[in-house]
Amino acid sequence: MRSLNRIDALSKSPPAAVRPSMMVPLVIACALFMETLDGTVIATAIPAIARDLDESPLALNLAMTAYMLSLAVFIPLSGWLADRFGARRIFCAAIVVFTLSSLGCALAVDLNTLILARVCQGMGGSMMMPVGRLILLRTIPKNQFVKAMSWVVIPALVGPAVGPLLGGFIATYWSWRWIFLINLPIGALGLFLALRHIGPITGPKPRKPDIAGFLMLGLGLGSFAFAIDNLGRGILPAWSVVAGFAVAAVTLTIYGRHALLSRYPALDLRLLRIPTFRIATVGGSVFRVGIGTVPFLLPLMFQLGFGLSPLESGALTFSTAIGAMTMKVVATWVLRRFGFRTLLTWNALMSGVLLAATGLLRPDTPYLIVLALLMVSGFFRSLQFTCFNALSFADVDDARMSNATSFSSVAQQLSLGMGVAFAALLLSLVPGMADGHTVQRIDPDNFLPIFAAAGLMCAASWLWVRKLTPDAGAVMSGFGRKPSSNAELPAE
């Protein structure tokens, strides 16, 4: 508690002097960029880390799994902590924990210390995004939230695109330890901006913590994250993956009954009774499963299918980030013009078609066409993320906002992980991929059905989006003259 008070006292400048509509989203985007970059930058450096620590490259999978498990376990706790100690304090503390843990990763002398530091990184990362989104919701008017969120979702796409490129460059020309050391200046900048531009944020009176619920969710979500992270990779025995799914199914089923009977559950499943929240959560998760295949499939296609180097592959995938950044220029206008239902429907279909078309690329395809396709695809998927994120909270009352941000973050984290597992499963069906670790080349033709299946998954989110009313989420989109007819339920 003392450390939280110390962080809160460091701010010298009054936040009122800064336009919150500009600076608050940029501060949160800075933290999110650090988190998403770290999730992918390590992948291309695994061989170098394994050599330096005298470990098998397969053992380094534990460093990636530990981070994902830690995220899944601690995200449900973020909302309650924000209400109990203040969103600003927890957000700043999360940046400090993540940054210091990055230093711990850089100084790791063996696999065990690296895994421990990655677990601590996950703890910090689990607080940054849900609490950052909560800060946005409590400082930005709802009619400006789409514009603010268009800034915040950019790092979520730029990080995975930059990660492989930056990781390959650092591992090739420097030491892998710089992969984690680059978080230190980013974290310091994020903390400085947060202390300077985010003021104290008042929220509802904190409720009694649901200890039993947190424990059940931690075990259930952690088991599920472990299982999907290792599904189709052939690294661990099949029985361990099945056991992970079994433990998750039993534990989460028990929690579901507990949550419906508890007055203040750790994650309130009754939020799903709000139509806009339910559709954005379920439909958005389906869309993210399809998009979650891209960071896994694109490098494999470019490197094992086209024979490109990691650096060349990363340079091509970075074009998706350029498309994502251009999205923010038109997001607010397009949403005000067409509304959530129309935009999400057609954008889901367009994103699916563009993702499927990626499978048509071949080694002799001109780079200009490759870059154009990936850039346009990045634009549409970023627009879809922005709309789903905004729609999720259009009709949620302030008393349940912290719980809603935790719920939404859990769904996003798990669905993106399921996207990687989905891609790995599809890839395992390719002839000769039974033992994926020995494959040096993949016929580019084999990627077409895989990208087609991923595109179909994206387009399938339309099945949920079409249930929206024409004026759904109008308080955020500004579409039409009437407020949203998807009225929220009273807090229970």
C-alpha positions as CSV (number, residue, x, y, z in Angstrom):
1,M,0.0,0.0,0.0
2,R,2.9,2.4,0.8
3,S,4.4,1.9,-2.7
4,L,1.0,2.7,-4.2
5,N,0.7,5.9,-2.2
6,R,4.3,6.8,-3.2
7,I,3.5,6.3,-6.9
8,D,0.3,8.4,-6.4
9,A,2.3,11.2,-4.8
10,L,4.9,11.6,-7.6
11,S,2.6,13.6,-9.8
12,K,3.4,17.3,-9.8
13,S,1.4,18.7,-12.7
14,P,-2.3,19.1,-12.5
15,P,-3.9,16.8,-15.1
16,A,-6.7,19.3,-15.8
17,A,-4.3,21.4,-17.9
18,V,-4.1,18.6,-20.5
19,R,-6.7,17.6,-23.0
20,P,-7.7,14.2,-21.8
21,S,-9.2,13.3,-25.2
22,M,-5.6,13.3,-26.6
23,M,-3.2,12.4,-23.8
24,V,-4.9,9.7,-21.9
25,P,-5.4,7.4,-24.9
26,L,-1.7,8.0,-25.9
27,V,-0.5,7.1,-22.4
28,I,-2.5,3.9,-22.4
29,A,-1.3,3.1,-25.9
30,C,2.3,3.5,-24.8
31,A,1.8,0.8,-22.1
32,L,-0.2,-1.5,-24.4
33,F,2.5,-1.2,-27.1
34,M,5.1,-2.4,-24.5
35,E,2.9,-5.3,-23.5
36,T,2.0,-6.5,-27.0
37,L,5.5,-6.1,-28.4
38,D,6.9,-8.2,-25.6
39,G,4.4,-11.0,-26.3
40,T,5.8,-11.6,-29.8
41,V,9.3,-10.2,-29.8
42,I,10.7,-13.2,-27.9
43,A,9.5,-15.8,-30.5
44,T,12.2,-15.1,-33.1
45,A,14.9,-15.0,-30.5
46,I,14.2,-18.4,-28.9
47,P,17.1,-20.2,-30.6
48,A,19.6,-17.5,-29.4
49,I,18.2,-17.6,-25.9
50,A,18.4,-21.4,-25.8
51,R,22.0,-21.4,-26.8
52,D,23.0,-18.7,-24.3
53,L,21.2,-20.5,-21.4
54,D,22.3,-24.0,-22.6
55,E,18.7,-25.2,-22.9
56,S,16.7,-26.9,-25.6
57,P,14.7,-24.5,-27.8
58,L,11.6,-26.6,-26.9
59,A,12.1,-25.9,-23.2
60,L,11.9,-22.1,-24.0
61,N,8.3,-22.6,-24.8
62,L,7.8,-22.5,-21.0
63,A,8.9,-18.9,-21.0
64,M,6.1,-18.0,-23.4
65,T,3.5,-20.2,-21.7
66,A,4.4,-18.8,-18.3
67,Y,3.6,-15.3,-19.5
68,M,0.2,-16.3,-21.0
69,L,-0.8,-18.3,-17.9
70,S,0.1,-15.4,-15.7
71,L,-2.1,-13.1,-17.8
72,A,-5.0,-15.4,-17.6
73,V,-4.8,-15.9,-13.9
74,F,-4.4,-12.2,-12.8
75,I,-6.7,-10.4,-15.3
76,P,-9.9,-11.1,-13.3
77,L,-8.3,-9.5,-10.3
78,S,-7.6,-6.2,-12.1
79,G,-11.0,-4.7,-11.9
80,W,-11.4,-5.2,-8.1
81,L,-7.9,-3.9,-7.5
82,A,-8.7,-0.8,-9.5
83,D,-11.8,-0.1,-7.5
84,R,-10.0,-0.9,-4.2
85,F,-6.8,1.2,-4.7
86,G,-7.7,3.5,-7.6
87,A,-7.3,2.9,-11.3
88,R,-4.5,5.4,-11.6
89,R,-2.4,3.8,-8.9
90,I,-2.9,0.3,-10.2
91,F,-2.1,1.3,-13.8
92,C,1.2,3.0,-12.7
93,A,2.1,0.1,-10.4
94,A,1.4,-2.3,-13.4
95,I,3.9,-0.3,-15.5
96,V,6.5,-0.5,-12.8
97,V,6.1,-4.3,-12.3
98,F,6.2,-5.0,-16.0
99,T,9.3,-2.8,-16.5
100,L,11.2,-4.2,-13.6
101,S,10.3,-7.7,-14.6
102,S,11.7,-7.0,-18.1
103,L,15.0,-6.1,-16.4
104,G,14.8,-9.4,-14.6
105,C,14.3,-11.2,-17.9
106,A,17.4,-9.5,-19.3
107,L,19.5,-10.5,-16.3
108,A,18.3,-14.1,-16.2
109,V,21.1,-16.6,-15.8
110,D,19.1,-19.8,-16.3
111,L,15.6,-20.9,-17.5
112,N,14.1,-20.9,-14.0
113,T,14.9,-17.2,-13.4
114,L,13.7,-16.4,-16.9
115,I,10.3,-18.1,-16.3
116,L,9.9,-16.4,-12.9
117,A,10.5,-13.0,-14.5
118,R,8.1,-13.8,-17.2
119,V,5.4,-14.7,-14.6
120,C,6.0,-11.3,-13.0
121,Q,5.7,-9.7,-16.4
122,G,2.4,-11.4,-16.9
123,M,1.2,-10.0,-13.5
124,G,2.0,-6.5,-14.6
125,G,0.6,-7.0,-18.1
126,S,-2.6,-8.4,-16.8
127,M,-3.3,-5.1,-15.1
128,M,-2.3,-2.7,-17.8
129,M,-4.9,-3.2,-20.5
130,P,-8.1,-3.8,-18.5
131,V,-7.2,-1.0,-16.0
132,G,-6.1,1.3,-18.9
133,R,-9.4,0.7,-20.6
134,L,-11.2,1.4,-17.3
135,I,-9.4,4.8,-17.1
136,L,-10.6,5.6,-20.6
137,L,-14.2,4.8,-19.8
138,R,-14.1,6.9,-16.6
139,T,-12.3,10.0,-18.2
140,I,-13.5,10.1,-21.8
141,P,-17.1,10.9,-22.6
142,K,-18.9,8.0,-24.3
143,N,-19.4,10.0,-27.5
144,Q,-15.6,10.4,-27.8
145,F,-14.7,6.8,-26.8
146,V,-14.5,5.5,-30.4
147,K,-12.0,8.2,-31.3
148,A,-9.9,7.4,-28.1
149,M,-10.1,3.7,-28.7
150,S,-8.9,4.1,-32.3
151,W,-5.6,5.3,-30.8
152,V,-5.4,2.5,-28.2
153,V,-6.0,-0.5,-30.6
154,I,-3.1,0.6,-32.8
155,P,-0.4,-0.8,-30.5
156,A,-2.3,-4.1,-30.3
157,L,-1.7,-4.5,-34.1
158,V,1.7,-2.7,-34.3
159,G,3.2,-4.7,-31.5
160,P,2.7,-8.2,-33.0
161,A,3.8,-6.8,-36.4
162,V,7.0,-5.1,-35.1
163,G,7.8,-7.9,-32.7
164,P,9.2,-10.5,-35.1
165,L,11.1,-7.9,-37.1
166,L,12.6,-6.3,-34.0
167,G,13.3,-9.6,-32.3
168,G,15.1,-11.0,-35.4
169,F,17.2,-7.9,-35.8
170,I,18.2,-7.8,-32.1
171,A,19.0,-11.5,-31.9
172,T,21.0,-11.3,-35.2
173,Y,23.1,-8.2,-34.6
174,W,23.0,-7.6,-30.8
175,S,22.2,-9.8,-27.7
176,W,18.8,-11.3,-27.0
177,R,18.9,-9.5,-23.7
178,W,18.2,-6.2,-25.4
179,I,14.8,-7.6,-26.4
180,F,13.8,-7.0,-22.7
181,L,16.0,-4.0,-22.0
182,I,14.2,-1.9,-24.7
183,N,11.1,-2.0,-22.3
184,L,13.0,0.1,-19.8
185,P,12.8,3.4,-21.6
186,I,9.3,2.7,-22.9
187,G,8.2,1.8,-19.4
188,A,9.8,4.9,-17.9
189,L,8.1,7.1,-20.6
190,G,4.8,5.5,-19.9
191,L,5.1,6.0,-16.2
192,F,6.1,9.6,-16.6
193,L,3.2,10.3,-18.9
194,A,0.7,8.5,-16.7
195,L,1.8,10.4,-13.5
196,R,1.6,13.7,-15.4
197,H,-1.6,13.3,-17.4
198,I,-3.8,10.9,-15.6
199,G,-5.5,12.4,-12.5
200,P,-7.1,10.6,-9.6
201,I,-10.1,8.7,-10.8
202,T,-13.1,8.1,-8.6
203,G,-15.1,4.9,-9.0
204,P,-17.8,3.0,-7.1
205,K,-17.2,1.8,-3.6
206,P,-15.2,-1.4,-3.8
207,R,-17.1,-4.5,-3.0
208,K,-16.1,-7.5,-0.9
209,P,-13.6,-9.6,-2.9
210,D,-14.8,-12.9,-4.2
211,I,-11.8,-14.9,-3.0
212,A,-13.3,-18.3,-3.9
213,G,-14.3,-17.0,-7.4
214,F,-10.8,-15.6,-8.0
215,L,-9.3,-19.0,-7.1
216,M,-11.6,-20.9,-9.3
217,L,-11.1,-18.5,-12.2
218,G,-7.4,-18.6,-11.8
219,L,-7.3,-22.4,-11.9
220,G,-9.9,-22.7,-14.7
221,L,-8.5,-19.9,-17.0
222,G,-4.9,-20.9,-16.3
223,S,-5.6,-24.5,-17.3
224,F,-7.4,-23.4,-20.4
225,A,-4.6,-21.0,-21.4
226,F,-2.1,-23.8,-20.8
227,A,-4.0,-26.2,-23.0
228,I,-4.7,-23.9,-25.9
229,D,-1.1,-22.6,-25.8
230,N,0.2,-26.2,-26.3
231,L,-2.5,-27.5,-28.6
232,G,-1.2,-28.8,-31.9
233,R,2.4,-28.0,-31.2
234,G,3.5,-31.5,-30.2
235,I,5.8,-30.1,-27.5
236,L,4.0,-31.7,-24.5
237,P,2.3,-35.2,-24.3
238,A,-1.3,-35.2,-25.6
239,W,-2.6,-36.3,-22.3
240,S,-1.4,-33.2,-20.5
241,V,-3.3,-31.0,-23.0
242,V,-6.4,-33.1,-22.6
243,A,-6.0,-32.8,-18.8
244,G,-5.7,-29.1,-19.1
245,F,-9.0,-28.8,-21.0
246,A,-10.7,-31.2,-18.5
247,V,-9.6,-29.2,-15.5
248,A,-10.7,-26.0,-17.2
249,A,-14.1,-27.4,-18.1
250,V,-14.9,-28.7,-14.6
251,T,-13.6,-25.6,-12.8
252,L,-15.2,-23.1,-15.0
253,T,-18.5,-25.0,-14.9
254,I,-18.4,-24.8,-11.1
255,Y,-17.5,-21.2,-11.3
256,G,-20.5,-20.5,-13.6
257,R,-22.9,-21.7,-11.0
258,H,-21.0,-19.8,-8.3
259,A,-21.1,-16.6,-10.3
260,L,-24.9,-16.8,-10.8
261,L,-25.5,-17.3,-7.1
262,S,-23.0,-14.8,-5.8
263,R,-24.0,-11.1,-5.3
264,Y,-20.5,-9.8,-6.3
265,P,-18.7,-12.5,-8.3
266,A,-15.1,-12.1,-9.5
267,L,-16.4,-12.0,-13.1
268,D,-20.0,-11.2,-13.4
269,L,-21.6,-13.5,-16.0
270,R,-24.8,-11.4,-15.8
271,L,-23.1,-8.8,-17.9
272,L,-23.9,-11.1,-20.8
273,R,-27.6,-10.2,-20.4
274,I,-26.7,-6.8,-21.8
275,P,-27.2,-7.3,-25.6
276,T,-24.4,-5.0,-26.8
277,F,-21.9,-6.4,-24.3
278,R,-22.9,-10.0,-25.1
279,I,-22.7,-9.6,-28.9
280,A,-19.4,-7.6,-28.8
281,T,-17.9,-10.2,-26.5
282,V,-19.0,-13.4,-28.3
283,G,-18.8,-12.0,-31.8
284,G,-15.6,-10.2,-31.1
285,S,-14.0,-13.4,-29.7
286,V,-15.0,-15.4,-32.8
287,F,-13.4,-12.6,-35.0
288,R,-10.2,-12.6,-32.9
289,V,-9.8,-16.4,-33.2
290,G,-9.6,-15.9,-37.0
291,I,-7.3,-12.9,-36.7
292,G,-5.2,-14.6,-34.0
293,T,-3.9,-17.0,-36.7
294,V,-2.1,-14.2,-38.6
295,P,1.0,-13.6,-36.3
296,F,1.6,-17.4,-36.4
297,L,0.9,-18.2,-40.1
298,L,2.4,-15.2,-41.9
299,P,6.0,-15.7,-40.7
300,L,5.7,-19.4,-41.5
301,M,4.4,-18.8,-45.0
302,F,7.0,-16.1,-45.7
303,Q,10.0,-18.0,-44.3
304,L,9.2,-21.7,-44.8
305,G,6.9,-21.2,-47.9
306,F,8.6,-18.4,-49.7
307,G,12.2,-18.9,-48.4
308,L,12.5,-15.3,-47.0
309,S,14.8,-14.4,-44.1
310,P,13.2,-13.5,-40.7
311,L,14.2,-9.8,-41.4
312,E,12.5,-9.8,-44.8
313,S,9.4,-11.6,-43.3
314,G,9.1,-9.0,-40.5
315,A,9.5,-6.2,-43.0
316,L,6.5,-7.5,-45.0
317,T,4.3,-8.1,-42.0
318,F,4.9,-4.6,-40.7
319,S,2.7,-3.3,-43.5
320,T,-0.3,-4.5,-41.5
321,A,0.6,-2.0,-38.8
322,I,0.7,0.8,-41.4
323,G,-2.9,-0.1,-42.4
324,A,-3.9,-0.1,-38.7
325,M,-2.5,3.4,-38.1
326,T,-4.5,4.9,-41.1
327,M,-7.7,3.5,-39.6
328,K,-7.9,6.0,-36.8
329,V,-8.3,8.8,-39.3
330,V,-11.7,7.6,-40.5
331,A,-13.0,5.4,-37.7
332,T,-15.2,8.0,-36.0
333,W,-16.7,9.4,-39.2
334,V,-17.4,5.9,-40.7
335,L,-19.0,4.7,-37.5
336,R,-21.2,7.9,-37.2
337,R,-22.2,7.4,-40.8
338,F,-23.2,3.7,-40.7
339,G,-23.6,2.7,-37.1
340,F,-22.3,-0.4,-35.4
341,R,-24.5,-3.0,-37.0
342,T,-23.9,-2.1,-40.6
343,L,-20.2,-1.4,-40.1
344,L,-19.5,-4.5,-38.1
345,T,-21.4,-6.7,-40.5
346,W,-19.7,-5.6,-43.7
347,N,-16.4,-5.2,-42.1
348,A,-16.4,-8.8,-40.8
349,L,-17.1,-10.1,-44.3
350,M,-14.4,-7.8,-45.8
351,S,-11.8,-8.8,-43.2
352,G,-12.6,-12.5,-43.8
353,V,-12.2,-12.2,-47.6
354,L,-8.9,-10.3,-47.3
355,L,-7.6,-12.9,-44.8
356,A,-8.6,-15.7,-47.1
357,A,-7.0,-13.9,-50.1
358,T,-3.6,-13.9,-48.2
359,G,-3.4,-17.6,-48.9
360,L,-3.3,-16.8,-52.7
361,L,0.1,-15.1,-52.3
362,R,3.0,-16.9,-53.9
363,P,6.8,-16.5,-53.9
364,D,6.7,-14.8,-57.2
365,T,3.9,-12.3,-56.2
366,P,5.2,-8.8,-56.6
367,Y,6.1,-7.3,-53.2
368,L,3.9,-4.3,-54.0
369,I,0.8,-6.5,-54.2
370,V,1.8,-8.3,-51.0
371,L,2.3,-5.0,-49.2
372,A,-1.0,-3.5,-50.5
373,L,-3.0,-6.6,-49.4
374,L,-1.5,-6.7,-45.9
375,M,-2.0,-3.0,-45.5
376,V,-5.6,-3.0,-46.5
377,S,-6.2,-6.1,-44.4
378,G,-4.6,-4.4,-41.4
379,F,-6.9,-1.4,-41.9
380,F,-10.2,-3.4,-41.8
381,R,-9.2,-5.6,-38.9
382,S,-8.1,-2.6,-36.8
383,L,-11.4,-0.9,-37.6
384,Q,-13.3,-4.0,-36.4
385,F,-11.3,-4.2,-33.2
386,T,-12.1,-0.6,-32.5
387,C,-15.8,-1.1,-33.0
388,F,-16.0,-4.2,-31.0
389,N,-14.1,-2.6,-28.1
390,A,-16.4,0.4,-28.1
391,L,-19.6,-1.5,-28.4
392,S,-18.7,-3.7,-25.4
393,F,-19.2,-0.8,-23.0
394,A,-21.9,1.2,-24.7
395,D,-24.6,0.1,-22.3
396,V,-22.6,-0.9,-19.2
397,D,-23.3,1.2,-16.1
398,D,-20.4,2.6,-14.1
399,A,-21.0,0.3,-11.1
400,R,-20.1,-2.7,-13.3
401,M,-17.6,-1.0,-15.6
402,S,-14.5,-2.4,-13.8
403,N,-15.9,-5.9,-13.9
404,A,-16.8,-5.5,-17.6
405,T,-13.2,-4.4,-18.5
406,S,-11.8,-7.5,-16.8
407,F,-14.4,-9.8,-18.5
408,S,-13.6,-8.3,-21.9
409,S,-9.9,-8.6,-21.4
410,V,-10.1,-12.2,-20.4
411,A,-12.2,-13.0,-23.5
412,Q,-9.8,-11.1,-25.8
413,Q,-6.7,-12.8,-24.3
414,L,-8.1,-16.3,-24.6
415,S,-9.6,-15.9,-28.1
416,L,-6.2,-14.7,-29.5
417,G,-4.6,-17.7,-27.9
418,M,-7.2,-19.9,-29.5
419,G,-6.3,-18.3,-32.8
420,V,-2.8,-19.6,-32.5
421,A,-4.0,-23.0,-31.5
422,F,-6.5,-23.0,-34.4
423,A,-3.7,-22.2,-36.8
424,A,-1.4,-24.9,-35.4
425,L,-4.2,-27.5,-35.7
426,L,-4.8,-26.6,-39.3
427,L,-1.1,-26.6,-40.1
428,S,-0.7,-30.1,-38.5
429,L,-3.1,-31.4,-41.3
430,V,-0.6,-30.4,-44.0
431,P,1.2,-33.5,-45.4
432,G,4.6,-33.9,-43.8
433,M,3.8,-31.7,-40.8
434,A,3.2,-34.5,-38.3
435,D,6.6,-33.6,-36.8
436,G,6.6,-29.9,-37.4
437,H,10.0,-29.4,-35.8
438,T,11.9,-31.1,-38.6
439,V,10.1,-29.3,-41.5
440,Q,12.4,-26.8,-43.3
441,R,10.1,-26.1,-46.3
442,I,6.3,-26.0,-46.8
443,D,4.6,-25.9,-50.2
444,P,3.0,-22.4,-50.4
445,D,-0.1,-24.1,-51.9
446,N,-0.8,-25.6,-48.5
447,F,-1.5,-22.2,-46.9
448,L,-4.5,-21.4,-49.1
449,P,-7.0,-23.7,-47.3
450,I,-5.6,-22.6,-43.9
451,F,-6.0,-18.9,-44.6
452,A,-9.4,-19.7,-46.1
453,A,-10.5,-21.4,-42.9
454,A,-9.2,-18.5,-40.8
455,G,-11.0,-16.0,-43.0
456,L,-14.2,-18.0,-42.7
457,M,-13.9,-17.8,-38.9
458,C,-13.6,-14.0,-39.1
459,A,-16.6,-13.7,-41.3
460,A,-18.6,-16.0,-39.0
461,S,-18.7,-13.2,-36.4
462,W,-21.5,-11.8,-38.6
463,L,-23.8,-14.4,-37.1
464,W,-23.8,-12.5,-33.9
465,V,-23.4,-8.9,-35.2
466,R,-26.6,-9.2,-37.3
467,K,-28.6,-9.5,-34.0
468,L,-27.8,-5.9,-33.1
469,T,-30.6,-3.3,-33.4
470,P,-30.0,-0.6,-36.1
471,D,-29.3,2.0,-33.3
472,A,-27.3,-0.2,-31.0
473,G,-24.5,1.7,-29.2
474,A,-25.7,5.0,-30.6
475,V,-24.4,6.8,-27.5
476,M,-20.9,6.0,-28.6
477,S,-21.3,5.9,-32.4
478,G,-23.5,9.0,-32.7
479,F,-25.4,7.1,-35.4
480,G,-29.0,8.3,-35.8
481,R,-30.8,10.6,-33.4
482,K,-32.2,8.2,-30.9
483,P,-30.1,6.6,-28.1
484,S,-29.5,2.9,-28.1
485,S,-32.5,0.7,-27.6
486,N,-30.3,-1.9,-26.0
487,A,-30.9,-0.6,-22.5
488,E,-28.8,-2.0,-19.8
489,L,-30.1,-4.0,-16.9
490,P,-30.1,-2.4,-13.5
491,A,-27.1,-3.3,-11.3
492,E,-27.9,-6.2,-9.1
